[in-house]
Amino acid sequence: KQEVTQIPAALSVPEGENLVLNCSFTDSAIYNLQWFRQDPGKGLTSLLLIQSSQREQTSGRLNASLDKSSGRSTLYIAASQPGDSATYLCAVRPNGANNLFFGTGTRLTVIP
Amino acid sequence: ETGVTQSPTHLIKTRGQQVTLRCSSQSGHNTVSWYQQALGQGPQFIFQYYREEENGRGNFPPRFSGLQFPNYSSELNVNALELDDSALYLCASSLAYQETQYFGPGTRLLVL
């Protein structure tokens, strides 16, 4: 069974700092990997989706990388802002499956 | 805004009762997935419906059941509620085989 782990569970940084969030998964037979943002008590907003054949995706200040063979992905946030404060979740879609397996998330706080 | 709506936003029930949660998919989307997110955890896949038929199920007991209607709206029904059913319930809609699932804001269920 696919298991997804995110480290750290919580992170607090001063505004302007660059940061990296980590995600690891146990089964490398994935179709794609997504990073989501979740604000307190709210639904999920998709940030980046990486196909299994890709190495990275970029959107604005966000860059996500994927190393499928080692079962790892990172989300890099440049020049962090207080508005980036949220929980970040990574999720993998296994080959042949229609559902997502989620990690438990990293709760990010950016201090003004 | 993803165009996916859920009702109600909050709900309080007592143990043993039954509950129905509703989801309205984004226009044109024929696939809906339901997830349960316990406090401090990542979402866990309950089941998916495609064109009114169940199309995959996670590790949830039969007292969790669903329906998808011809207009692609959906219901999640939970019978014999237990305290551990307290969670945020998320639905996500997509086109079949589309990469991205669009999540609604969720329904927060509290079982006392």
Interface residues (C-beta under 8 A of the other chain):
Chain A: V4 N32 Q34 F36 G41 K42 G43 L44 T45 S46 L49 Q51 L89 A91 A97 N98 N99 L100 F101 F102 G103 T104 G105
Chain B: T2 V4 T31 S33 Y35 G40 Q41 G42 P43 Q44 F45 Q48 Y50 N55 G56 G58 L88 L90 A92 E99 T100 Q101 Y102 F103 G104 P105 G106 R108
